[in-house]
Amino acid sequence: MAGHLAAWSYLHEIDSPENKAFVSAWRRFCNAPNVVTDDPMEAT
């Protein structure tokens, strides 16, 4: 992994219509109404 960088910049609580739509869609996809998202999930 030498020379590779990872930046974890996604925040679940961003107050924007796009983020709220993403979190809602992710929760439907997971069939879990309280699941929390993070950077790897967002990137997927």
mmCIF entry with sequence, helices, sheets and N, C-alpha, C, O atoms, coordinates in Angstrom:
data_MODEL
# 
_entry.id   MODEL 
# 
_entity.id                         1 
_entity.type                       polymer 
_entity.pdbx_number_of_molecules   1 
# 
_entity_poly.entity_id                      1 
_entity_poly.type                           'polypeptide(L)' 
_entity_poly.nstd_linkage                   no 
_entity_poly.nstd_monomer                   no 
_entity_poly.pdbx_seq_one_letter_code       MAGHLAAWSYLHEIDSPENKAFVSAWRRFCNAPNVVTDDPMEAT 
_entity_poly.pdbx_seq_one_letter_code_can   MAGHLAAWSYLHEIDSPENKAFVSAWRRFCNAPNVVTDDPMEAT 
_entity_poly.pdbx_strand_id                 A 
# 
loop_
_entity_poly_seq.entity_id 
_entity_poly_seq.num 
_entity_poly_seq.mon_id 
_entity_poly_seq.hetero 
1 1  MET n 
1 2  ALA n 
1 3  GLY n 
1 4  HIS n 
1 5  LEU n 
1 6  ALA n 
1 7  ALA n 
1 8  TRP n 
1 9  SER n 
1 10 TYR n 
1 11 LEU n 
1 12 HIS n 
1 13 GLU n 
1 14 ILE n 
1 15 ASP n 
1 16 SER n 
1 17 PRO n 
1 18 GLU n 
1 19 ASN n 
1 20 LYS n 
1 21 ALA n 
1 22 PHE n 
1 23 VAL n 
1 24 SER n 
1 25 ALA n 
1 26 TRP n 
1 27 ARG n 
1 28 ARG n 
1 29 PHE n 
1 30 CYS n 
1 31 ASN n 
1 32 ALA n 
1 33 PRO n 
1 34 ASN n 
1 35 VAL n 
1 36 VAL n 
1 37 THR n 
1 38 ASP n 
1 39 ASP n 
1 40 PRO n 
1 41 MET n 
1 42 GLU n 
1 43 ALA n 
1 44 THR n 
# 
_struct_asym.id          A 
_struct_asym.entity_id   1 
# 
loop_
_struct_conf.conf_type_id 
_struct_conf.id 
_struct_conf.pdbx_PDB_helix_id 
_struct_conf.beg_label_comp_id 
_struct_conf.beg_label_asym_id 
_struct_conf.beg_label_seq_id 
_struct_conf.pdbx_beg_PDB_ins_code 
_struct_conf.end_label_comp_id 
_struct_conf.end_label_asym_id 
_struct_conf.end_label_seq_id 
_struct_conf.pdbx_end_PDB_ins_code 
_struct_conf.beg_auth_comp_id 
_struct_conf.beg_auth_asym_id 
_struct_conf.beg_auth_seq_id 
_struct_conf.end_auth_comp_id 
_struct_conf.end_auth_asym_id 
_struct_conf.end_auth_seq_id 
_struct_conf.pdbx_PDB_helix_class 
_struct_conf.details 
_struct_conf.pdbx_PDB_helix_length 
HELX_P HELX_P1 AA1 PRO A 17 ? CYS A 30 ? PRO A 17 CYS A 30 1 ? 14 
HELX_P HELX_P2 AA2 ASP A 39 ? ALA A 43 ? ASP A 39 ALA A 43 1 ? 5  
# 
_struct_conf_type.id          HELX_P 
_struct_conf_type.criteria    ? 
_struct_conf_type.reference   ? 
# 
loop_
_atom_site.group_PDB 
_atom_site.id 
_atom_site.type_symbol 
_atom_site.label_atom_id 
_atom_site.label_alt_id 
_atom_site.label_comp_id 
_atom_site.label_asym_id 
_atom_site.label_entity_id 
_atom_site.label_seq_id 
_atom_site.pdbx_PDB_ins_code 
_atom_site.Cartn_x 
_atom_site.Cartn_y 
_atom_site.Cartn_z 
_atom_site.occupancy 
_atom_site.B_iso_or_equiv 
_atom_site.pdbx_formal_charge 
_atom_site.auth_seq_id 
_atom_site.auth_comp_id 
_atom_site.auth_asym_id 
_atom_site.auth_atom_id 
_atom_site.pdbx_PDB_model_num 
ATOM 1   N N  . MET A 1 1  ? 0.814   -1.203 0.000  1.00 0.00 ? 1  MET A N  1 
ATOM 2   C CA . MET A 1 1  ? 0.000   0.000  0.000  1.00 0.00 ? 1  MET A CA 1 
ATOM 3   C C  . MET A 1 1  ? 0.856   1.265  0.000  1.00 0.00 ? 1  MET A C  1 
ATOM 4   O O  . MET A 1 1  ? 0.320   2.368  0.106  1.00 0.00 ? 1  MET A O  1 
ATOM 5   N N  . ALA A 1 2  ? 2.145   1.127  -0.114 1.00 0.00 ? 2  ALA A N  1 
ATOM 6   C CA . ALA A 1 2  ? 3.011   2.303  -0.124 1.00 0.00 ? 2  ALA A CA 1 
ATOM 7   C C  . ALA A 1 2  ? 2.593   3.255  -1.239 1.00 0.00 ? 2  ALA A C  1 
ATOM 8   O O  . ALA A 1 2  ? 2.373   2.842  -2.377 1.00 0.00 ? 2  ALA A O  1 
ATOM 9   N N  . GLY A 1 3  ? 2.490   4.514  -0.899 1.00 0.00 ? 3  GLY A N  1 
ATOM 10  C CA . GLY A 1 3  ? 2.141   5.521  -1.883 1.00 0.00 ? 3  GLY A CA 1 
ATOM 11  C C  . GLY A 1 3  ? 0.654   5.749  -2.061 1.00 0.00 ? 3  GLY A C  1 
ATOM 12  O O  . GLY A 1 3  ? 0.256   6.582  -2.876 1.00 0.00 ? 3  GLY A O  1 
ATOM 13  N N  . HIS A 1 4  ? -0.182  5.026  -1.316 1.00 0.00 ? 4  HIS A N  1 
ATOM 14  C CA . HIS A 1 4  ? -1.628  5.195  -1.414 1.00 0.00 ? 4  HIS A CA 1 
ATOM 15  C C  . HIS A 1 4  ? -2.140  6.030  -0.242 1.00 0.00 ? 4  HIS A C  1 
ATOM 16  O O  . HIS A 1 4  ? -1.656  5.911  0.883  1.00 0.00 ? 4  HIS A O  1 
ATOM 17  N N  . LEU A 1 5  ? -3.106  6.856  -0.525 1.00 0.00 ? 5  LEU A N  1 
ATOM 18  C CA . LEU A 1 5  ? -3.717  7.690  0.507  1.00 0.00 ? 5  LEU A CA 1 
ATOM 19  C C  . LEU A 1 5  ? -5.200  7.374  0.615  1.00 0.00 ? 5  LEU A C  1 
ATOM 20  O O  . LEU A 1 5  ? -5.835  6.983  -0.365 1.00 0.00 ? 5  LEU A O  1 
ATOM 21  N N  . ALA A 1 6  ? -5.735  7.544  1.791  1.00 0.00 ? 6  ALA A N  1 
ATOM 22  C CA . ALA A 1 6  ? -7.179  7.431  1.995  1.00 0.00 ? 6  ALA A CA 1 
ATOM 23  C C  . ALA A 1 6  ? -7.632  8.663  2.766  1.00 0.00 ? 6  ALA A C  1 
ATOM 24  O O  . ALA A 1 6  ? -7.027  9.023  3.776  1.00 0.00 ? 6  ALA A O  1 
ATOM 25  N N  . ALA A 1 7  ? -8.676  9.300  2.302  1.00 0.00 ? 7  ALA A N  1 
ATOM 26  C CA . ALA A 1 7  ? -9.234  10.458 2.988  1.00 0.00 ? 7  ALA A CA 1 
ATOM 27  C C  . ALA A 1 7  ? -10.686 10.151 3.315  1.00 0.00 ? 7  ALA A C  1 
ATOM 28  O O  . ALA A 1 7  ? -11.500 9.936  2.417  1.00 0.00 ? 7  ALA A O  1 
ATOM 29  N N  . TRP A 1 8  ? -10.999 10.133 4.565  1.00 0.00 ? 8  TRP A N  1 
ATOM 30  C CA . TRP A 1 8  ? -12.367 9.832  5.013  1.00 0.00 ? 8  TRP A CA 1 
ATOM 31  C C  . TRP A 1 8  ? -13.086 11.150 5.237  1.00 0.00 ? 8  TRP A C  1 
ATOM 32  O O  . TRP A 1 8  ? -13.018 11.741 6.315  1.00 0.00 ? 8  TRP A O  1 
ATOM 33  N N  . SER A 1 9  ? -13.770 11.592 4.209  1.00 0.00 ? 9  SER A N  1 
ATOM 34  C CA . SER A 1 9  ? -14.354 12.929 4.258  1.00 0.00 ? 9  SER A CA 1 
ATOM 35  C C  . SER A 1 9  ? -15.882 12.945 4.293  1.00 0.00 ? 9  SER A C  1 
ATOM 36  O O  . SER A 1 9  ? -16.471 14.026 4.314  1.00 0.00 ? 9  SER A O  1 
ATOM 37  N N  . TYR A 1 10 ? -16.535 11.801 4.300  1.00 0.00 ? 10 TYR A N  1 
ATOM 38  C CA . TYR A 1 10 ? -17.999 11.781 4.280  1.00 0.00 ? 10 TYR A CA 1 
ATOM 39  C C  . TYR A 1 10 ? -18.557 11.889 5.686  1.00 0.00 ? 10 TYR A C  1 
ATOM 40  O O  . TYR A 1 10 ? -18.075 11.215 6.596  1.00 0.00 ? 10 TYR A O  1 
ATOM 41  N N  . LEU A 1 11 ? -19.565 12.726 5.877  1.00 0.00 ? 11 LEU A N  1 
ATOM 42  C CA . LEU A 1 11 ? -20.210 12.913 7.173  1.00 0.00 ? 11 LEU A CA 1 
ATOM 43  C C  . LEU A 1 11 ? -21.700 12.628 7.020  1.00 0.00 ? 11 LEU A C  1 
ATOM 44  O O  . LEU A 1 11 ? -22.390 13.279 6.235  1.00 0.00 ? 11 LEU A O  1 
ATOM 45  N N  . HIS A 1 12 ? -22.179 11.663 7.766  1.00 0.00 ? 12 HIS A N  1 
ATOM 46  C CA . HIS A 1 12 ? -23.570 11.202 7.716  1.00 0.00 ? 12 HIS A CA 1 
ATOM 47  C C  . HIS A 1 12 ? -24.576 12.334 7.965  1.00 0.00 ? 12 HIS A C  1 
ATOM 48  O O  . HIS A 1 12 ? -25.664 12.327 7.390  1.00 0.00 ? 12 HIS A O  1 
ATOM 49  N N  . GLU A 1 13 ? -24.229 13.285 8.797  1.00 0.00 ? 13 GLU A N  1 
ATOM 50  C CA . GLU A 1 13 ? -25.187 14.305 9.233  1.00 0.00 ? 13 GLU A CA 1 
ATOM 51  C C  . GLU A 1 13 ? -25.186 15.585 8.397  1.00 0.00 ? 13 GLU A C  1 
ATOM 52  O O  . GLU A 1 13 ? -25.739 16.592 8.840  1.00 0.00 ? 13 GLU A O  1 
ATOM 53  N N  . ILE A 1 14 ? -24.590 15.584 7.215  1.00 0.00 ? 14 ILE A N  1 
ATOM 54  C CA . ILE A 1 14 ? -24.605 16.782 6.371  1.00 0.00 ? 14 ILE A CA 1 
ATOM 55  C C  . ILE A 1 14 ? -26.056 17.149 6.065  1.00 0.00 ? 14 ILE A C  1 
ATOM 56  O O  . ILE A 1 14 ? -26.840 16.308 5.625  1.00 0.00 ? 14 ILE A O  1 
ATOM 57  N N  . ASP A 1 15 ? -26.398 18.395 6.299  1.00 0.00 ? 15 ASP A N  1 
ATOM 58  C CA . ASP A 1 15 ? -27.779 18.854 6.135  1.00 0.00 ? 15 ASP A CA 1 
ATOM 59  C C  . ASP A 1 15 ? -27.985 19.406 4.724  1.00 0.00 ? 15 ASP A C  1 
ATOM 60  O O  . ASP A 1 15 ? -27.949 20.616 4.499  1.00 0.00 ? 15 ASP A O  1 
ATOM 61  N N  . SER A 1 16 ? -28.200 18.487 3.784  1.00 0.00 ? 16 SER A N  1 
ATOM 62  C CA . SER A 1 16 ? -28.494 18.901 2.407  1.00 0.00 ? 16 SER A CA 1 
ATOM 63  C C  . SER A 1 16 ? -29.531 17.932 1.839  1.00 0.00 ? 16 SER A C  1 
ATOM 64  O O  . SER A 1 16 ? -29.602 16.783 2.274  1.00 0.00 ? 16 SER A O  1 
ATOM 65  N N  . PRO A 1 17 ? -30.321 18.374 0.890  1.00 0.00 ? 17 PRO A N  1 
ATOM 66  C CA . PRO A 1 17 ? -31.318 17.479 0.294  1.00 0.00 ? 17 PRO A CA 1 
ATOM 67  C C  . PRO A 1 17 ? -30.685 16.243 -0.340 1.00 0.00 ? 17 PRO A C  1 
ATOM 68  O O  . PRO A 1 17 ? -31.235 15.145 -0.251 1.00 0.00 ? 17 PRO A O  1 
ATOM 69  N N  . GLU A 1 18 ? -29.521 16.422 -0.985 1.00 0.00 ? 18 GLU A N  1 
ATOM 70  C CA . GLU A 1 18 ? -28.843 15.295 -1.632 1.00 0.00 ? 18 GLU A CA 1 
ATOM 71  C C  . GLU A 1 18 ? -28.395 14.253 -0.614 1.00 0.00 ? 18 GLU A C  1 
ATOM 72  O O  . GLU A 1 18 ? -28.560 13.053 -0.832 1.00 0.00 ? 18 GLU A O  1 
ATOM 73  N N  . ASN A 1 19 ? -27.836 14.710 0.482  1.00 0.00 ? 19 ASN A N  1 
ATOM 74  C CA . ASN A 1 19 ? -27.376 13.768 1.498  1.00 0.00 ? 19 ASN A CA 1 
ATOM 75  C C  . ASN A 1 19 ? -28.549 13.058 2.167  1.00 0.00 ? 19 ASN A C  1 
ATOM 76  O O  . ASN A 1 19 ? -28.496 11.853 2.414  1.00 0.00 ? 19 ASN A O  1 
ATOM 77  N N  . LYS A 1 20 ? -29.597 13.804 2.456  1.00 0.00 ? 20 LYS A N  1 
ATOM 78  C CA . LYS A 1 20 ? -30.775 13.184 3.070  1.00 0.00 ? 20 LYS A CA 1 
ATOM 79  C C  . LYS A 1 20 ? -31.363 12.119 2.154  1.00 0.00 ? 20 LYS A C  1 
ATOM 80  O O  . LYS A 1 20 ? -31.792 11.064 2.621  1.00 0.00 ? 20 LYS A O  1 
ATOM 81  N N  . ALA A 1 21 ? -31.384 12.390 0.852  1.00 0.00 ? 21 ALA A N  1 
ATOM 82  C CA . ALA A 1 21 ? -31.887 11.411 -0.113 1.00 0.00 ? 21 ALA A CA 1 
ATOM 83  C C  . ALA A 1 21 ? -30.980 10.181 -0.142 1.00 0.00 ? 21 ALA A C  1 
ATOM 84  O O  . ALA A 1 21 ? -31.466 9.051  -0.195 1.00 0.00 ? 21 ALA A O  1 
ATOM 85  N N  . PHE A 1 22 ? -29.653 10.401 -0.107 1.00 0.00 ? 22 PHE A N  1 
ATOM 86  C CA . PHE A 1 22 ? -28.713 9.286  -0.104 1.00 0.00 ? 22 PHE A CA 1 
ATOM 87  C C  . PHE A 1 22 ? -28.889 8.420  1.137  1.00 0.00 ? 22 PHE A C  1 
ATOM 88  O O  . PHE A 1 22 ? -28.965 7.196  1.033  1.00 0.00 ? 22 PHE A O  1 
ATOM 89  N N  . VAL A 1 23 ? -28.956 9.046  2.313  1.00 0.00 ? 23 VAL A N  1 
ATOM 90  C CA . VAL A 1 23 ? -29.107 8.288  3.562  1.00 0.00 ? 23 VAL A CA 1 
ATOM 91  C C  . VAL A 1 23 ? -30.419 7.504  3.542  1.00 0.00 ? 23 VAL A C  1 
ATOM 92  O O  . VAL A 1 23 ? -30.459 6.343  3.950  1.00 0.00 ? 23 VAL A O  1 
ATOM 93  N N  . SER A 1 24 ? -31.468 8.128  3.076  1.00 0.00 ? 24 SER A N  1 
ATOM 94  C CA . SER A 1 24 ? -32.757 7.450  2.991  1.00 0.00 ? 24 SER A CA 1 
ATOM 95  C C  . SER A 1 24 ? -32.690 6.249  2.054  1.00 0.00 ? 24 SER A C  1 
ATOM 96  O O  . SER A 1 24 ? -33.189 5.171  2.378  1.00 0.00 ? 24 SER A O  1 
ATOM 97  N N  . ALA A 1 25 ? -32.075 6.440  0.898  1.00 0.00 ? 25 ALA A N  1 
ATOM 98  C CA . ALA A 1 25 ? -31.935 5.330  -0.062 1.00 0.00 ? 25 ALA A CA 1 
ATOM 99  C C  . ALA A 1 25 ? -31.061 4.224  0.503  1.00 0.00 ? 25 ALA A C  1 
ATOM 100 O O  . ALA A 1 25 ? -31.354 3.044  0.307  1.00 0.00 ? 25 ALA A O  1 
ATOM 101 N N  . TRP A 1 26 ? -30.001 4.584  1.197  1.00 0.00 ? 26 TRP A N  1 
ATOM 102 C CA . TRP A 1 26 ? -29.103 3.578  1.794  1.00 0.00 ? 26 TRP A CA 1 
ATOM 103 C C  . TRP A 1 26 ? -29.850 2.759  2.845  1.00 0.00 ? 26 TRP A C  1 
ATOM 104 O O  . TRP A 1 26 ? -29.696 1.540  2.915  1.00 0.00 ? 26 TRP A O  1 
ATOM 105 N N  . ARG A 1 27 ? -30.656 3.433  3.660  1.00 0.00 ? 27 ARG A N  1 
ATOM 106 C CA . ARG A 1 27 ? -31.420 2.731  4.701  1.00 0.00 ? 27 ARG A CA 1 
ATOM 107 C C  . ARG A 1 27 ? -32.442 1.782  4.078  1.00 0.00 ? 27 ARG A C  1 
ATOM 108 O O  . ARG A 1 27 ? -32.664 0.686  4.594  1.00 0.00 ? 27 ARG A O  1 
ATOM 109 N N  . ARG A 1 28 ? -33.066 2.195  2.973  1.00 0.00 ? 28 ARG A N  1 
ATOM 110 C CA . ARG A 1 28 ? -33.990 1.286  2.276  1.00 0.00 ? 28 ARG A CA 1 
ATOM 111 C C  . ARG A 1 28 ? -33.229 0.088  1.710  1.00 0.00 ? 28 ARG A C  1 
ATOM 112 O O  . ARG A 1 28 ? -33.685 -1.049 1.827  1.00 0.00 ? 28 ARG A O  1 
ATOM 113 N N  . PHE A 1 29 ? -32.078 0.340  1.102  1.00 0.00 ? 29 PHE A N  1 
ATOM 114 C CA . PHE A 1 29 ? -31.258 -0.725 0.526  1.00 0.00 ? 29 PHE A CA 1 
ATOM 115 C C  . PHE A 1 29 ? -30.849 -1.739 1.598  1.00 0.00 ? 29 PHE A C  1 
ATOM 116 O O  . PHE A 1 29 ? -30.870 -2.945 1.354  1.00 0.00 ? 29 PHE A O  1 
ATOM 117 N N  . CYS A 1 30 ? -30.482 -1.254 2.770  1.00 0.00 ? 30 CYS A N  1 
ATOM 118 C CA . CYS A 1 30 ? -30.059 -2.134 3.872  1.00 0.00 ? 30 CYS A CA 1 
ATOM 119 C C  . CYS A 1 30 ? -31.238 -2.730 4.625  1.00 0.00 ? 30 CYS A C  1 
ATOM 120 O O  . CYS A 1 30 ? -31.066 -3.635 5.442  1.00 0.00 ? 30 CYS A O  1 
ATOM 121 N N  . ASN A 1 31 ? -32.437 -2.223 4.352  1.00 0.00 ? 31 ASN A N  1 
ATOM 122 C CA . ASN A 1 31 ? -33.634 -2.644 5.074  1.00 0.00 ? 31 ASN A CA 1 
ATOM 123 C C  . ASN A 1 31 ? -33.435 -2.470 6.581  1.00 0.00 ? 31 ASN A C  1 
ATOM 124 O O  . ASN A 1 31 ? -33.819 -3.319 7.385  1.00 0.00 ? 31 ASN A O  1 
ATOM 125 N N  . ALA A 1 32 ? -32.819 -1.333 6.932  1.00 0.00 ? 32 ALA A N  1 
ATOM 126 C CA . ALA A 1 32 ? -32.533 -1.020 8.337  1.00 0.00 ? 32 ALA A CA 1 
ATOM 127 C C  . ALA A 1 32 ? -32.742 0.483  8.535  1.00 0.00 ? 32 ALA A C  1 
ATOM 128 O O  . ALA A 1 32 ? -31.902 1.280  8.118  1.00 0.00 ? 32 ALA A O  1 
ATOM 129 N N  . PRO A 1 33 ? -33.844 0.876  9.162  1.00 0.00 ? 33 PRO A N  1 
ATOM 130 C CA . PRO A 1 33 ? -34.195 2.294  9.230  1.00 0.00 ? 33 PRO A CA 1 
ATOM 131 C C  . PRO A 1 33 ? -33.245 3.169  10.042 1.00 0.00 ? 33 PRO A C  1 
ATOM 132 O O  . PRO A 1 33 ? -33.296 4.393  9.922  1.00 0.00 ? 33 PRO A O  1 
ATOM 133 N N  . ASN A 1 34 ? -32.390 2.580  10.856 1.00 0.00 ? 34 ASN A N  1 
ATOM 134 C CA . ASN A 1 34 ? -31.495 3.383  11.688 1.00 0.00 ? 34 ASN A CA 1 
ATOM 135 C C  . ASN A 1 34 ? -30.025 3.197  11.354 1.00 0.00 ? 34 ASN A C  1 
ATOM 136 O O  . ASN A 1 34 ? -29.161 3.661  12.099 1.00 0.00 ? 34 ASN A O  1 
ATOM 137 N N  . VAL A 1 35 ? -29.720 2.515  10.227 1.00 0.00 ? 35 VAL A N  1 
ATOM 138 C CA . VAL A 1 35 ? -28.321 2.276  9.882  1.00 0.00 ? 35 VAL A CA 1 
ATOM 139 C C  . VAL A 1 35 ? -27.613 3.609  9.621  1.00 0.00 ? 35 VAL A C  1 
ATOM 140 O O  . VAL A 1 35 ? -28.195 4.536  9.057  1.00 0.00 ? 35 VAL A O  1 
ATOM 141 N N  . VAL A 1 36 ? -26.355 3.685  10.039 1.00 0.00 ? 36 VAL A N  1 
ATOM 142 C CA . VAL A 1 36 ? -25.549 4.881  9.861  1.00 0.00 ? 36 VAL A CA 1 
ATOM 143 C C  . VAL A 1 36 ? -24.617 4.660  8.680  1.00 0.00 ? 36 VAL A C  1 
ATOM 144 O O  . VAL A 1 36 ? -24.062 3.573  8.518  1.00 0.00 ? 36 VAL A O  1 
ATOM 145 N N  . THR A 1 37 ? -24.447 5.673  7.866  1.00 0.00 ? 37 THR A N  1 
ATOM 146 C CA . THR A 1 37 ? -23.552 5.571  6.724  1.00 0.00 ? 37 THR A CA 1 
ATOM 147 C C  . THR A 1 37 ? -22.170 6.109  7.090  1.00 0.00 ? 37 THR A C  1 
ATOM 148 O O  . THR A 1 37 ? -22.010 6.835  8.071  1.00 0.00 ? 37 THR A O  1 
ATOM 149 N N  . ASP A 1 38 ? -21.185 5.742  6.289  1.00 0.00 ? 38 ASP A N  1 
ATOM 150 C CA . ASP A 1 38 ? -19.842 6.285  6.452  1.00 0.00 ? 38 ASP A CA 1 
ATOM 151 C C  . ASP A 1 38 ? -19.169 6.345  5.088  1.00 0.00 ? 38 ASP A C  1 
ATOM 152 O O  . ASP A 1 38 ? -19.796 6.031  4.076  1.00 0.00 ? 38 ASP A O  1 
ATOM 153 N N  . ASP A 1 39 ? -17.923 6.736  5.048  1.00 0.00 ? 39 ASP A N  1 
ATOM 154 C CA . ASP A 1 39 ? -17.251 6.962  3.779  1.00 0.00 ? 39 ASP A CA 1 
ATOM 155 C C  . ASP A 1 39 ? -17.190 5.727  2.886  1.00 0.00 ? 39 ASP A C  1 
ATOM 156 O O  . ASP A 1 39 ? -17.496 5.844  1.700  1.00 0.00 ? 39 ASP A O  1 
ATOM 157 N N  . PRO A 1 40 ? -16.810 4.539  3.390  1.00 0.00 ? 40 PRO A N  1 
ATOM 158 C CA . PRO A 1 40 ? -16.790 3.375  2.493  1.00 0.00 ? 40 PRO A CA 1 
ATOM 159 C C  . PRO A 1 40 ? -18.172 3.038  1.929  1.00 0.00 ? 40 PRO A C  1 
ATOM 160 O O  . PRO A 1 40 ? -18.286 2.627  0.774  1.00 0.00 ? 40 PRO A O  1 
ATOM 161 N N  . MET A 1 41 ? -19.211 3.207  2.732  1.00 0.00 ? 41 MET A N  1 
ATOM 162 C CA . MET A 1 41 ? -20.567 2.923  2.248  1.00 0.00 ? 41 MET A CA 1 
ATOM 163 C C  . MET A 1 41 ? -20.987 3.928  1.184  1.00 0.00 ? 41 MET A C  1 
ATOM 164 O O  . MET A 1 41 ? -21.611 3.561  0.189  1.00 0.00 ? 41 MET A O  1 
ATOM 165 N N  . GLU A 1 42 ? -20.649 5.179  1.390  1.00 0.00 ? 42 GLU A N  1 
ATOM 166 C CA . GLU A 1 42 ? -20.983 6.217  0.422  1.00 0.00 ? 42 GLU A CA 1 
ATOM 167 C C  . GLU A 1 42 ? -20.253 5.973  -0.895 1.00 0.00 ? 42 GLU A C  1 
ATOM 168 O O  . GLU A 1 42 ? -20.829 6.148  -1.969 1.00 0.00 ? 42 GLU A O  1 
ATOM 169 N N  . ALA A 1 43 ? -18.997 5.572  -0.812 1.00 0.00 ? 43 ALA A N  1 
ATOM 170 C CA . ALA A 1 43 ? -18.198 5.340  -2.013 1.00 0.00 ? 43 ALA A CA 1 
ATOM 171 C C  . ALA A 1 43 ? -18.672 4.120  -2.790 1.00 0.00 ? 43 ALA A C  1 
ATOM 172 O O  . ALA A 1 43 ? -18.493 4.046  -4.006 1.00 0.00 ? 43 ALA A O  1 
ATOM 173 N N  . THR A 1 44 ? -19.274 3.170  -2.095 1.00 0.00 ? 44 THR A N  1 
ATOM 174 C CA . THR A 1 44 ? -19.781 1.973  -2.733 1.00 0.00 ? 44 THR A CA 1 
ATOM 175 C C  . THR A 1 44 ? -20.924 2.318  -3.639 1.00 0.00 ? 44 THR A C  1 
ATOM 176 O O  . THR A 1 44 ? -21.495 1.433  -4.276 1.00 0.00 ? 44 THR A O  1 
# 
